[in-house]
Amino acid sequence: MSKTVNGFSKFSKEEKINWLADNFFSNKKQGISTLKQYLNNDEALQQLHDEFIENTISNFYIPYAVAPNFIINGKPYAIPMAIEESSVVAAASLVAKFWSTRGGFNTEVISTTKTGQIHFMYQGEYENLRDYFYSVKEDLIKATEPITKNMRNRGGGILDILLKDKTGDLPYYYQLHVSFETLDSMGANFINSCLEAISERFRKDDINITMSILSNYVPDCLVVAEVSCPVVDLYKENAEYYANKFIDAVHIANVEPYRAVTHNKGIMNGIDAVVLATGNDFRAVAAGAHAYATRRGKYQSLTNARVRDGIFTFWIEIPLAVGTVGGLTKLHPLARLSLEILQNPNARELMQIIAVAGLAQNFAAIRALTTTGIQKGHMKMHLMNILNQLEANVHEKEILTEMFSQRDVTHNAVAEALHELRTNQQN
């Protein structure tokens, strides 16, 4: 059969699966069984999932967990996380417990402004373009009124429209830079609809509009989270020594991009897990965060640390465009449940919770790296994955989990121990 196909989107789910099996599966029966195993038995729930995207043939599961004992601005939280990586939830939970007895996490939303842009080319005189822009600026805003009515009634909407001359970067390139307040909505569809309405009103023979689109770079949608305690409360032994090592590690991530990328990836382990669990766009959040890390001309850490007058302080400053209404936040049953677990936060509160998850994850990683090393704890959490890869049964898992509770975990060591166990059982 041909590996190309016409009209695939019009196939039934069964037809899609059979076409894949005929063309790509080495074991058709097993491949089909795996796909169907992950379908929901509840037909209505499966239909809901099918309608999120096109050409659905199954569901891809990742673990959904909760990290308890977070204290944020004096309020207790259990934070839901959807992630497949070993040790992330365990690390977040340990850090939450650690800081719960040291004042918890303090957070503040700095700003919530989001941005969209209309990109266009113009070869005429700048003064003529400027005069035209100011003559129609109010009309541009009026053109969006049917779209923005409900948002404006709630206190949001378009904040301003600026004309920006970008010809120094690209010949003839200009943009309309539009700022928005979208309240509890992430606002992507709202922003894009407004931009297209503005674009239609701004059209002129000598203005060649290239595109109208929101930006996922949101440096003005910013939140800060921090923890602090006396240095002596930070470690059981040699507290000042290890506090300085911790700070040195953060400083290294501020000057060495190779380290900074891994440093920030660890932060995103916590952030993306909560963003995904609440039905938000983790790709947009990650892109915006990493772009913000380059705002000073070099890729740097999203966190900072210091010791001043005997007080250790560790904080994160990060842009987060998230919502608690719209999109999957209300459609996906687990996303709805996540928001309920978080006590139904508004978007500003969710920004703060997510920032805390990132800060906690980074604290756990740096603390491990500058003391015992990161692999010991990580590999112990990874042990079950190794045992599953080696197809260990329940009895074997119990024995090897106990065996490696006091031993270093490596794939080879676990494989050898399992082989020896099975050999002894056969004899």
C-alpha positions as CSV (number, residue, x, y, z in Angstrom):
1,M,0.0,0.0,0.0
2,S,1.0,3.6,-0.6
3,K,2.4,5.5,2.4
4,T,0.8,8.7,1.1
5,V,-2.9,9.3,1.3
6,N,-5.7,11.7,0.1
7,G,-8.6,12.6,2.3
8,F,-7.2,11.1,5.5
9,S,-9.0,13.6,7.7
10,K,-12.3,12.2,6.4
11,F,-11.5,8.7,7.4
12,S,-13.2,7.2,10.4
13,K,-10.9,6.6,13.4
14,E,-10.9,2.9,12.6
15,E,-9.9,3.6,9.0
16,K,-7.1,5.9,10.1
17,I,-5.7,3.2,12.4
18,N,-6.0,0.5,9.8
19,W,-4.2,2.6,7.2
20,L,-1.4,3.3,9.7
21,A,-1.2,-0.4,10.6
22,D,-1.0,-1.4,7.0
23,N,1.7,1.1,6.1
24,F,3.9,1.6,9.2
25,F,3.4,-1.0,12.0
26,S,5.8,-3.9,12.1
27,N,3.3,-5.8,14.3
28,K,-0.1,-4.7,13.1
29,K,-2.0,-6.5,15.8
30,Q,0.1,-5.1,18.6
31,G,0.1,-1.6,17.2
32,I,-3.6,-1.5,16.8
33,S,-4.1,-2.9,20.3
34,T,-1.8,-0.2,21.8
35,L,-3.7,2.6,20.2
36,K,-7.1,1.3,21.3
37,Q,-5.8,0.5,24.8
38,Y,-5.4,4.3,25.4
39,L,-8.9,5.3,24.1
40,N,-11.4,6.2,26.7
41,N,-14.2,3.8,27.3
42,D,-16.5,6.8,27.9
43,E,-17.6,7.6,24.4
44,A,-18.6,11.2,25.2
45,L,-15.2,11.9,26.9
46,Q,-13.4,10.4,23.9
47,Q,-15.3,12.5,21.5
48,L,-14.4,15.6,23.5
49,H,-10.7,14.6,23.2
50,D,-11.1,13.8,19.5
51,E,-12.4,17.3,18.8
52,F,-9.5,19.1,20.4
53,I,-7.3,18.4,17.3
54,E,-7.7,16.7,13.9
55,N,-6.9,13.1,12.9
56,T,-7.0,11.7,16.5
57,I,-6.3,8.0,16.7
58,S,-5.8,7.6,20.4
59,N,-4.7,9.5,23.6
60,F,-1.2,10.0,24.7
61,Y,-1.0,9.7,28.5
62,I,1.6,11.2,30.8
63,P,1.4,11.0,34.6
64,Y,-0.7,13.5,36.5
65,A,0.4,14.1,40.1
66,V,0.2,16.6,42.9
67,A,2.9,18.3,45.0
68,P,1.5,19.2,48.4
69,N,2.6,21.5,51.2
70,F,3.2,24.7,49.3
71,I,2.7,27.9,51.2
72,I,2.2,30.9,48.9
73,N,1.6,34.3,50.4
74,G,0.5,32.6,53.5
75,K,-2.0,30.3,51.8
76,P,-1.6,26.5,51.5
77,Y,-1.6,24.9,48.1
78,A,-1.3,21.4,46.6
79,I,0.0,21.9,43.1
80,P,-1.1,19.6,40.2
81,M,1.6,18.7,37.8
82,A,1.5,16.7,34.5
83,I,5.0,15.5,33.6
84,E,6.8,12.3,32.7
85,E,10.3,13.1,34.0
86,S,11.4,11.2,37.1
87,S,12.0,13.1,40.4
88,V,10.3,16.4,39.4
89,V,7.2,16.0,41.6
90,A,9.3,14.5,44.4
91,A,11.7,17.4,44.3
92,A,8.9,20.0,44.3
93,S,7.2,18.3,47.2
94,L,10.4,18.1,49.3
95,V,11.1,21.8,48.6
96,A,7.6,22.8,49.4
97,K,7.9,21.1,52.8
98,F,11.3,22.6,53.4
99,W,10.1,26.2,52.8
100,S,6.7,25.7,54.6
101,T,8.6,26.0,57.9
102,R,10.7,28.9,56.7
103,G,8.0,31.4,55.8
104,G,6.9,29.9,52.5
105,F,6.9,31.5,49.1
106,N,6.1,35.2,48.5
107,T,5.0,36.4,45.1
108,E,3.9,39.5,43.3
109,V,2.5,40.1,39.8
110,I,4.4,43.1,38.3
111,S,2.3,43.6,35.2
112,T,-0.2,41.7,33.0
113,T,0.1,43.4,29.6
114,K,0.2,41.3,26.5
115,T,1.2,42.2,22.9
116,G,0.1,41.8,19.3
117,Q,1.6,43.2,16.2
118,I,0.6,44.1,12.7
119,H,3.7,43.7,10.5
120,F,3.8,45.7,7.2
121,M,6.0,47.1,4.5
122,Y,5.9,50.7,3.4
123,Q,8.2,52.5,0.9
124,G,6.9,56.0,1.2
125,E,7.9,58.9,3.5
126,Y,7.8,58.1,7.2
127,E,6.1,61.5,8.0
128,N,3.2,60.6,5.7
129,L,2.8,57.2,7.3
130,R,3.0,58.8,10.8
131,D,0.4,61.4,9.9
132,Y,-1.9,58.7,8.5
133,F,-1.6,56.5,11.6
134,Y,-2.5,59.3,14.0
135,S,-5.4,60.3,11.8
136,V,-6.9,56.8,11.9
137,K,-5.7,55.6,15.4
138,E,-9.1,56.2,17.1
139,D,-10.8,54.5,14.1
140,L,-8.5,51.5,14.5
141,I,-9.7,51.0,18.1
142,K,-13.3,51.6,17.2
143,A,-13.0,48.8,14.5
144,T,-12.5,46.3,17.4
145,E,-15.4,47.4,19.5
146,P,-17.7,44.5,18.6
147,I,-14.9,42.1,19.6
148,T,-13.7,43.9,22.8
149,K,-17.2,44.8,24.2
150,N,-17.3,42.0,26.8
151,M,-13.6,42.3,27.7
152,R,-14.0,46.1,28.2
153,N,-17.0,45.5,30.4
154,R,-14.8,43.4,32.7
155,G,-12.0,46.0,32.7
156,G,-9.8,44.7,29.9
157,G,-9.3,45.4,26.2
158,I,-6.9,47.4,24.1
159,L,-4.5,49.5,26.1
160,D,-2.7,51.3,23.2
161,I,-1.5,51.2,19.6
162,L,2.0,52.4,18.7
163,L,3.5,52.8,15.3
164,K,7.1,51.5,15.3
165,D,9.7,52.2,12.7
166,K,11.8,49.0,12.2
167,T,13.5,50.0,9.0
168,G,16.9,50.0,10.8
169,D,16.5,46.2,11.1
170,L,14.8,45.5,7.7
171,P,14.2,47.9,4.8
172,Y,10.7,49.2,4.6
173,Y,9.6,47.3,7.7
174,Y,7.1,48.9,10.1
175,Q,4.7,47.6,12.7
176,L,1.7,48.5,14.7
177,H,2.5,47.4,18.2
178,V,-0.8,46.8,20.1
179,S,-0.9,46.2,23.9
180,F,-3.8,44.3,25.6
181,E,-5.2,43.5,29.0
182,T,-7.0,40.1,28.7
183,L,-7.8,39.6,32.4
184,D,-8.4,35.9,33.2
185,S,-8.1,34.8,29.6
186,M,-4.7,33.9,28.0
187,G,-6.3,35.9,25.1
188,A,-4.7,34.5,22.0
189,N,-7.9,34.3,19.9
190,F,-9.1,37.6,21.3
191,I,-5.8,39.4,20.4
192,N,-5.6,37.9,17.0
193,S,-9.2,38.8,16.2
194,C,-8.6,42.4,17.3
195,L,-5.4,42.6,15.2
196,E,-7.2,41.4,12.1
197,A,-9.9,44.0,12.5
198,I,-7.3,46.7,13.0
199,S,-5.4,45.5,10.0
200,E,-8.5,45.7,7.8
201,R,-9.1,49.3,8.8
202,F,-5.5,50.3,8.4
203,R,-5.1,49.0,4.9
204,K,-4.0,51.5,2.3
205,D,-2.7,51.3,-1.3
206,D,0.9,52.0,-0.3
207,I,0.8,49.9,2.9
208,N,1.6,46.2,2.3
209,I,0.5,44.3,5.3
210,T,2.5,41.1,5.8
211,M,0.7,39.5,8.8
212,S,-1.2,40.2,12.0
213,I,-0.4,38.0,15.0
214,L,0.0,38.0,18.8
215,S,3.5,37.7,20.3
216,N,4.4,35.0,22.8
217,Y,7.1,37.3,24.1
218,V,5.4,39.0,27.0
219,P,8.0,40.9,29.0
220,D,5.3,43.1,30.4
221,C,3.3,40.1,31.7
222,L,5.6,39.5,34.6
223,V,5.6,37.8,38.0
224,V,8.2,37.5,40.8
225,A,8.4,34.7,43.4
226,E,10.9,34.4,46.2
227,V,12.0,32.6,49.3
228,S,14.2,33.8,52.1
229,C,15.5,32.6,55.5
230,P,18.6,33.1,57.7
231,V,21.6,31.3,56.2
232,V,22.0,29.2,59.4
233,D,18.5,27.7,58.6
234,L,19.4,26.7,55.1
235,Y,21.6,23.7,55.8
236,K,22.2,21.5,58.8
237,E,26.0,21.8,58.6
238,N,28.4,24.3,57.0
239,A,25.4,26.5,56.1
240,E,27.5,29.5,55.0
241,Y,29.8,27.4,52.8
242,Y,26.9,25.7,51.0
243,A,24.9,28.9,50.7
244,N,27.9,30.5,48.9
245,K,28.2,27.5,46.6
246,F,24.5,27.8,45.8
247,I,24.9,31.5,44.9
248,D,28.0,30.7,42.9
249,A,26.0,28.2,40.9
250,V,23.4,30.8,40.1
251,H,26.1,33.3,39.1
252,I,27.6,30.7,36.8
253,A,24.2,30.4,35.0
254,N,24.2,34.1,34.6
255,V,27.6,34.2,32.7
256,E,27.7,30.8,31.0
257,P,25.0,30.1,28.4
258,Y,25.8,26.3,28.3
259,R,24.9,26.1,32.0
260,A,22.1,28.6,31.8
261,V,20.1,26.6,29.2
262,T,20.1,23.5,31.5
263,H,19.5,25.6,34.6
264,N,16.4,27.2,33.0
265,K,15.3,23.8,31.6
266,G,15.0,22.6,35.2
267,I,12.9,25.7,36.0
268,M,10.6,24.8,33.1
269,N,10.3,21.2,34.4
270,G,8.2,22.7,37.2
271,I,6.5,25.5,35.2
272,D,5.5,23.4,32.2
273,A,4.1,20.7,34.4
274,V,1.6,23.1,36.0
275,V,0.9,24.9,32.8
276,L,0.0,21.6,31.1
277,A,-2.0,20.4,34.0
278,T,-4.2,23.5,33.9
279,G,-4.8,23.4,30.2
280,N,-2.6,26.3,29.3
281,D,-0.1,26.6,26.4
282,F,3.2,25.3,27.7
283,R,4.9,25.9,24.3
284,A,4.0,29.6,24.4
285,V,5.1,29.9,28.0
286,A,8.4,28.2,27.4
287,A,9.1,30.3,24.3
288,G,8.4,33.5,26.2
289,A,10.5,32.5,29.2
290,H,13.5,31.6,27.1
291,A,13.2,34.8,25.1
292,Y,13.1,36.7,28.4
293,A,16.3,35.0,29.5
294,T,18.1,36.7,26.5
295,R,16.8,40.2,27.2
296,R,20.2,41.5,28.2
297,G,21.9,40.3,25.0
298,K,23.0,36.9,26.3
299,Y,21.1,33.9,27.5
300,Q,21.1,33.9,31.3
301,S,19.4,32.4,34.4
302,L,15.8,33.2,35.1
303,T,16.6,33.0,38.9
304,N,18.9,35.0,41.2
305,A,20.2,34.5,44.7
306,R,22.1,36.5,47.3
307,V,23.1,36.7,51.0
308,R,22.7,40.0,52.7
309,D,23.0,40.6,56.4
310,G,22.9,36.9,57.1
311,I,19.7,36.3,55.1
312,F,19.6,34.0,52.1
313,T,17.2,35.1,49.3
314,F,16.4,33.2,46.2
315,W,13.9,34.5,43.5
316,I,12.6,34.2,40.0
317,E,11.4,36.9,37.6
318,I,9.5,35.4,34.7
319,P,6.9,36.4,32.1
320,L,3.8,34.1,32.2
321,A,0.8,34.6,29.9
322,V,-1.8,32.1,31.2
323,G,-5.5,32.0,31.7
324,T,-8.2,30.4,33.8
325,V,-11.0,30.8,31.3
326,G,-11.2,29.9,27.7
327,G,-9.3,27.3,25.7
328,L,-8.9,23.9,27.3
329,T,-9.1,25.3,30.9
330,K,-12.8,24.7,31.0
331,L,-13.1,22.0,28.3
332,H,-10.6,19.4,29.6
333,P,-11.9,17.6,32.6
334,L,-8.5,17.3,34.3
335,A,-7.7,20.9,33.6
336,R,-10.9,21.9,35.3
337,L,-10.0,19.7,38.2
338,S,-6.5,21.1,38.4
339,L,-8.0,24.6,38.8
340,E,-10.3,23.3,41.5
341,I,-7.3,21.8,43.4
342,L,-5.7,25.2,43.1
343,Q,-8.8,26.7,44.7
344,N,-10.1,28.3,41.5
345,P,-7.4,31.0,41.0
346,N,-7.8,33.9,38.7
347,A,-5.1,34.4,36.1
348,R,-2.9,36.6,38.3
349,E,-3.0,34.0,41.1
350,L,-2.2,31.2,38.6
351,M,0.8,33.2,37.4
352,Q,2.1,33.3,41.0
353,I,1.5,29.6,41.6
354,I,3.3,28.6,38.4
355,A,6.3,30.9,39.1
356,V,6.6,29.2,42.5
357,A,6.7,25.7,40.9
358,G,9.6,26.9,38.7
359,L,11.5,28.4,41.7
360,A,11.0,25.3,43.8
361,Q,12.3,23.1,41.0
362,N,15.4,25.2,40.5
363,F,16.0,25.3,44.3
364,A,15.9,21.5,44.4
365,A,18.3,21.1,41.5
366,I,20.9,23.7,42.6
367,R,20.8,22.3,46.2
368,A,21.4,18.8,44.9
369,L,24.1,19.9,42.5
370,T,26.1,21.8,45.0
371,T,25.9,19.1,47.8
372,T,25.4,15.4,47.0
373,G,25.1,15.7,43.2
374,I,22.0,15.4,41.1
375,Q,22.3,11.8,39.8
376,K,21.9,9.9,43.1
377,G,18.4,11.1,43.8
378,H,17.4,11.3,40.1
379,M,18.5,7.7,39.4
380,K,16.7,6.3,42.4
381,M,13.5,7.9,41.0
382,H,14.5,6.5,37.6
383,L,14.9,2.9,39.0
384,M,11.3,2.0,38.2
385,N,11.6,3.1,34.6
386,I,14.7,0.9,34.3
387,L,12.9,-2.1,35.8
388,N,10.0,-1.6,33.5
389,Q,12.3,-1.4,30.5
390,L,13.8,-4.7,31.6
391,E,10.3,-6.2,32.0
392,A,10.7,-7.0,35.7
393,N,7.7,-8.5,37.4
394,V,6.1,-7.3,40.6
395,H,8.1,-9.6,42.8
396,E,11.4,-8.7,41.1
397,K,10.6,-5.0,41.5
398,E,10.1,-5.4,45.2
399,I,13.4,-7.2,45.7
400,L,15.4,-4.8,43.5
401,T,13.9,-1.7,44.9
402,E,15.0,-2.8,48.4
403,M,18.4,-3.8,47.1
404,F,19.1,-0.4,45.5
405,S,17.8,1.6,48.4
406,Q,21.4,1.7,49.6
407,R,23.2,1.4,46.3
408,D,24.0,3.6,43.3
409,V,21.5,3.1,40.5
410,T,22.8,2.6,37.0
411,H,21.2,0.8,34.1
412,N,24.0,-1.7,33.9
413,A,23.9,-2.4,37.7
414,V,20.2,-2.9,37.7
415,A,20.3,-5.2,34.6
416,E,23.1,-7.3,36.2
417,A,21.2,-7.6,39.5
418,L,18.0,-8.6,37.7
419,H,19.9,-11.2,35.7
420,E,21.5,-12.6,38.8
421,L,18.2,-12.7,40.6
422,R,16.6,-14.6,37.8
423,T,19.5,-17.0,37.5
424,N,19.3,-17.8,41.2
425,Q,15.6,-18.3,41.0
426,Q,16.0,-20.8,38.2
427,N,18.6,-22.8,40.1
